[in-house]
């Protein structure tokens, strides 16, 4: 039983980390869009949730090239945002 509790706690910790990271990048994206003159309504943002799972691999380990990932970081310590011409 203790093993399952540890696993469940780890799963929640992982989910919390993903949600926190996604929230941070949502904020960066909104700031950039507003700086570019795009209208981003706070009323719409109130309905956006960082709790999604499209970018999460639930079925095993992944390999990450740490040096390549670190090389992508900008001067602020973040990866550059992906810029698209349209929102949808």
C-alpha positions in Angstrom: 0.0 0.0 0.0 2.8 2.4 0.8 4.3 1.9 -2.7 1.0 2.9 -4.3 0.8 6.0 -2.1 4.3 7.0 -3.1 3.5 6.5 -6.8 0.3 8.5 -6.5 2.1 11.3 -4.7 4.7 11.3 -7.5 2.0 11.4 -10.1 0.3 14.4 -8.5 3.7 16.2 -8.1 4.4 15.6 -11.8 1.0 16.9 -12.8 1.4 20.0 -10.6 4.8 20.7 -12.1 3.3 20.5 -15.7 0.4 22.8 -14.7 2.8 25.3 -13.1 5.1 25.3 -16.1 2.2 25.7 -18.6 0.7 28.5 -16.5 4.1 30.3 -16.7 4.3 30.0 -20.4 0.6 31.0 -20.9 1.5 34.2 -19.0 4.5 34.8 -21.2 2.4 34.3 -24.4 -0.3 36.7 -23.2 2.3 39.3 -22.3 3.9 39.0 -25.8 0.6 39.1 -27.6 -0.4 42.3 -25.7 3.0 43.9 -26.4 2.4 43.2 -30.1 -1.0 45.0 -29.9 -3.2 42.0 -30.0 -6.4 42.2 -27.9 -6.5 39.5 -25.2 -9.6 39.7 -23.0 -9.3 38.9 -19.4 -12.8 37.5 -19.5 -11.6 34.9 -22.1 -8.5 34.1 -20.1 -10.7 33.3 -17.1 -11.9 30.3 -19.0 -8.5 29.0 -20.1 -7.0 26.1 -18.1 -3.4 25.0 -18.0 -4.6 21.5 -17.0 -4.4 19.8 -20.3 -2.5 16.7 -21.3 -1.7 16.9 -25.0 2.0 17.5 -24.3 2.4 14.8 -21.7 3.7 11.3 -22.3 1.8 8.9 -20.0 3.2 5.7 -21.4 6.9 5.6 -20.6 10.1 7.5 -20.4 11.4 10.0 -22.9 15.0 10.8 -23.7 15.9 14.5 -23.6 19.1 16.0 -25.0 19.8 18.4 -22.1 22.5 20.3 -23.9 20.3 20.9 -27.0 17.4 22.0 -24.8 19.6 24.4 -22.8 21.0 25.8 -26.1 17.4 26.9 -27.0 17.0 29.1 -24.0 16.9 32.8 -24.6 18.5 35.5 -22.5 15.6 35.4 -20.0 16.1 31.6 -19.4 13.0 30.6 -21.3 12.5 28.8 -24.6 11.3 31.1 -27.3 7.5 31.2 -27.8 6.1 29.7 -31.0 4.7 32.5 -33.0 1.7 31.8 -35.3 -0.2 34.2 -37.6 -3.5 33.1 -36.2 -4.7 32.0 -32.8 -6.9 29.1 -34.1 
